[in-house]
């Protein structure tokens, strides 16, 4: 009887072990295509970055990596879509810093920007600049602020939509200086530059990469850099904090990868390792990203999580000081 029990126990263990091995083999990540969701329109910094990563990530993972644009509501549509996907690593999001402060602009955000996602890694910082139509009669940031105050209807600024970093940057500057600005939202960042060139808007606080060709052609003039430090791409341009002056102003716009809540740590670690390896490739940095104004930044998932929480607290104060009301 004892021998039969021992045999039965051993057989059960073997069967369970075989079943687990088969399950692991069937569920080895990845065994089907992976999607990177860009919650904005094509042509912006995130879209470019996602496509560079997807191109190199696909052969490494041994599966197609597809970039899918799901724009709408300043990125909320695509982000909500990812939040509701299974936590299995097959759908990941490329998000910007606006991800953590959208809840201050939108009364009923359909997801929690921290609790509903698993950080994978930082990917980049994209310098933003205060850029005006070349015909605007303001040679520097001080004249620009004074001009806005002198006009009854103020100066119009273009954004990628409500809760975008473009809006936060302008509203923050407005609250610090008493400037007179009027918000003109577009359906994604791609609409901003054509509007600025056509004179439909007076200015934007936008990504440097989309503006560089027009800055070089003289059709757009940069008055200041929005980040806390000057950028090597425009070494002569002062920061907004210096030029206005507006002490304490400094907006860092980052991009990073997130997965839905519950994605296994092993999958997060695999994606972190592979994405960071791509971002550290000098060829990728020098040939693909730096010329477009994208500064590479990598991190651990834990470091990314810390930055998101830190930004949430910082921008909560900024939104409060700017008296921005959720819509």
C-alpha positions in Angstrom: 0.0 0.0 0.0 2.8 2.4 0.9 4.6 1.6 -2.4 1.4 2.3 -4.3 1.0 5.7 -2.6 4.7 6.6 -3.3 4.2 5.6 -6.9 1.0 7.6 -7.2 2.6 10.7 -5.7 5.6 10.4 -8.0 3.3 9.9 -11.0 1.2 12.9 -10.1 4.3 15.1 -9.6 5.6 14.0 -13.0 2.3 14.7 -14.7 2.1 18.1 -13.0 5.7 18.9 -14.0 5.0 17.9 -17.6 1.8 20.0 -17.7 3.7 23.0 -16.4 6.5 22.5 -18.9 4.0 22.3 -21.7 2.2 25.4 -20.5 5.5 27.3 -20.2 6.5 26.2 -23.7 3.2 27.3 -25.1 3.3 30.6 -23.3 6.9 31.5 -23.9 7.0 35.2 -24.6 6.6 36.2 -27.3 4.9 33.7 -29.5 2.8 36.1 -31.6 3.1 39.8 -32.8 3.6 42.6 -30.2 1.9 45.9 -30.7 3.2 49.3 -29.6 0.3 51.7 -29.3 1.0 55.4 -30.0 -1.9 57.4 -28.6 -1.2 60.3 -30.9 -1.2 61.0 -34.6 1.7 60.0 -36.9 4.7 62.2 -37.4 5.3 63.3 -33.8 8.3 62.4 -31.5 6.5 59.4 -29.9 5.5 58.0 -33.3 9.1 58.3 -34.7 10.6 56.8 -31.5 8.1 53.9 -31.5 8.9 53.0 -35.1 12.6 53.1 -34.5 12.2 50.7 -31.6 9.8 48.4 -33.4 12.1 48.1 -36.3 14.9 46.8 -34.2 12.9 45.0 -31.6 11.2 42.7 -34.0 14.2 40.6 -35.0 15.4 40.4 -31.4 12.0 39.1 -30.2 11.6 36.9 -33.2 8.0 38.2 -33.8 6.6 41.2 -35.7 6.4 44.4 -33.6 3.7 46.6 -35.1 3.2 50.3 -34.4 -0.5 51.2 -34.1 -1.7 54.9 -33.9 -4.8 55.4 -31.8 -5.1 59.2 -31.4 -7.9 61.0 -29.7 -8.7 63.2 -26.7 -5.0 64.3 -26.2 -3.8 60.7 -26.0 -6.6 59.4 -23.7 -8.3 57.2 -26.3 -5.1 55.1 -27.0 -4.0 55.1 -23.4 -7.4 53.8 -22.2 -7.2 51.1 -24.9 -3.9 49.8 -23.5 -5.1 50.0 -19.9 -7.9 47.6 -20.8 -5.7 45.0 -22.6 -4.5 41.8 -21.0 -1.3 42.1 -19.0 0.6 39.7 -21.2 3.3 41.9 -22.9 1.7 41.8 -26.3 0.3 45.4 -26.1 2.5 48.2 -24.8 2.1 51.9 -24.7 4.5 54.7 -25.6 3.5 57.6 -23.3 4.7 61.1 -22.6 4.9 63.0 -19.4 1.4 64.2 -20.0 0.3 60.7 -19.0 0.8 61.6 -15.3 -1.0 64.9 -15.2 -3.9 64.4 -17.5 -6.1 63.7 -14.5 -5.8 67.4 -13.6 -7.3 68.4 -17.0 -9.9 65.7 -17.5 -12.6 65.4 -14.8 -13.3 61.6 -15.4 -10.1 60.0 -16.7 -11.1 56.3 -17.5 -7.9 54.9 -16.0 -5.4 55.6 -13.2 -2.1 56.7 -14.8 -0.1 55.0 -12.1 -2.1 52.1 -10.8 -3.3 50.8 -14.2 0.2 50.5 -15.8 3.5 48.7 -15.3 6.5 50.9 -16.2 9.0 49.3 -18.6 11.6 52.1 -19.2 12.3 55.7 -19.9 13.1 56.1 -23.6 13.8 59.8 -24.3 13.5 63.4 -23.5 12.3 65.7 -26.2 13.2 69.4 -25.6 10.3 71.8 -26.1 10.7 75.4 -27.2 8.7 78.6 -27.2 8.4 79.2 -31.0 6.5 81.9 -32.8 5.5 82.7 -36.4 8.4 84.7 -37.9 6.1 87.6 -38.6 5.1 88.0 -35.0 6.6 91.4 -33.8 8.5 90.0 -30.8 12.2 89.6 -30.9 12.6 88.0 -27.5 10.6 86.4 -24.6 10.1 89.7 -22.7 8.7 91.4 -25.8 6.5 88.4 -26.5 4.9 88.5 -23.0 4.4 92.3 -23.3 2.8 91.8 -26.7 0.3 89.3 -25.4 -0.8 91.7 -22.7 -1.2 94.6 -25.2 -3.6 92.7 -27.4 -7.2 92.6 -26.3 -7.7 89.1 -27.7 -4.2 88.0 -26.6 -1.9 85.6 -28.5 -3.1 82.2 -29.7 -1.2 79.0 -29.1 -1.5 75.6 -30.7 -1.5 72.3 -28.9 -2.0 68.6 -29.6 -5.2 68.7 -27.6 -6.4 69.2 -24.1 -4.0 67.9 -21.4 -1.1 67.8 -23.9 2.4 69.0 -22.8 1.9 71.9 -25.2 -1.1 73.2 -23.2 0.6 72.6 -19.9 3.7 74.6 -21.0 1.6 77.6 -22.2 -0.8 77.6 -19.2 2.2 77.4 -16.8 3.9 80.4 -18.4 0.6 82.3 -18.5 0.1 81.8 -14.8 3.6 82.9 -13.9 3.6 86.0 -16.1 0.0 87.2 -16.4 0.3 86.8 -20.2 -2.9 86.8 -22.3 -3.0 83.5 -24.2 -5.8 81.7 -26.1 -5.8 77.9 -26.4 -6.3 76.4 -29.9 -6.3 72.6 -29.7 -5.6 70.4 -32.7 -6.1 66.6 -33.2 -2.5 65.7 -32.5 0.8 67.4 -32.8 0.9 67.1 -36.6 -1.6 70.0 -37.0 0.5 72.5 -35.0 3.4 73.3 -37.3 1.3 73.9 -40.5 -1.0 76.2 -38.5 2.0 78.1 -37.1 3.5 78.5 -40.6 0.2 79.7 -42.0 -0.2 82.2 -39.2 -3.4 80.6 -37.9 -1.8 80.6 -34.5 0.8 83.0 -33.0 3.0 80.5 -31.1 3.4 77.1 -29.6 5.5 75.5 -26.9 6.2 72.4 -28.9 8.7 69.7 -29.6 11.9 70.9 -31.1 12.2 68.1 -33.6 9.0 69.0 -35.5 10.1 72.7 -35.6 13.8 72.4 -36.4 13.5 72.5 -40.3 11.4 75.6 -40.1 13.6 77.2 -37.5 16.5 76.7 -39.9 14.6 78.1 -42.8 13.6 81.2 -40.9 9.9 80.6 -41.0 9.7 80.0 -37.3 11.6 81.9 -34.6 12.6 80.3 -31.2 12.4 82.7 -28.3 13.4 80.3 -25.5 13.7 76.7 -24.4 11.0 75.3 -22.1 13.2 72.9 -20.2 15.2 73.8 -17.1 18.5 73.7 -19.1 19.6 74.9 -22.5 19.8 72.3 -25.3 22.8 71.6 -27.5 20.5 71.6 -30.5 20.0 75.4 -30.0 22.9 76.5 -27.8 22.2 80.2 -28.1 18.6 80.0 -27.1 18.0 80.9 -23.4 15.6 79.0 -21.2 12.2 80.5 -20.5 13.3 80.8 -16.8 16.2 83.0 -18.0 14.6 84.9 -20.7 11.2 86.1 -19.3 12.5 85.7 -16.5 10.3 83.0 -14.9 12.3 81.5 -12.0 11.3 77.9 -11.4 9.8 77.3 -14.9 11.3 74.1 -16.4 9.3 71.5 -18.3 10.9 68.2 -19.1 8.9 66.2 -21.7 9.8 62.6 -21.6 8.7 59.5 -23.5 8.6 56.0 -22.0 7.1 52.6 -22.4 4.3 51.2 -20.2 2.5 47.9 -20.1 -1.0 47.1 -18.7 -1.3 46.3 -15.0 -0.5 42.8 -14.1 2.1 42.2 -16.8 4.6 39.6 -15.3 7.9 40.9 -14.1 9.8 38.5 -16.3 8.2 40.1 -19.4 8.8 43.6 -18.1 12.4 42.7 -17.5 12.8 41.2 -21.0 11.3 44.3 -22.7 13.3 46.6 -20.5 16.6 44.8 -21.4 15.9 44.7 -25.2 14.5 48.3 -25.5 17.4 49.7 -23.5 19.9 47.8 -25.6 18.5 49.4 -28.7 18.5 52.8 -27.2 22.2 52.4 -26.2 23.2 51.5 -29.8 25.4 54.5 -31.0 24.2 54.0 -34.6 20.5 54.3 -33.5 21.3 57.4 -31.4 23.6 59.2 -33.9 21.8 58.4 -37.1 18.1 58.1 -36.1 17.3 60.0 -33.0 19.7 62.9 -32.2 19.2 64.5 -35.7 15.5 64.6 -34.9 16.0 66.3 -31.5 15.3 63.2 -29.4 17.7 62.8 -26.5 17.9 59.2 -25.3 17.4 58.3 -21.7 17.2 54.7 -20.3 16.2 53.4 -16.9 15.1 50.5 -14.8 11.3 50.0 -14.4 11.7 51.1 -10.7 13.4 54.4 -11.7 10.7 55.1 -14.2 8.0 54.5 -11.6 9.7 56.9 -9.2 9.8 59.6 -11.9 6.2 59.2 -12.8 5.2 59.7 -9.1 7.5 62.6 -8.7 6.0 64.3 -11.8 2.5 63.7 -10.6 3.2 65.7 -7.5 5.1 68.5 -9.3 2.4 69.0 -11.9 -0.4 68.9 -9.4 1.1 72.1 -8.0 1.6 73.6 -11.4 -2.0 72.9 -12.4 -3.3 74.4 -9.2 -1.2 77.5 -9.5 -2.3 78.0 -13.1 -5.9 77.6 -11.9 -6.6 75.0 -14.6 -10.0 73.4 -14.2 -10.7 69.8 -15.3 -13.1 69.6 -18.2 
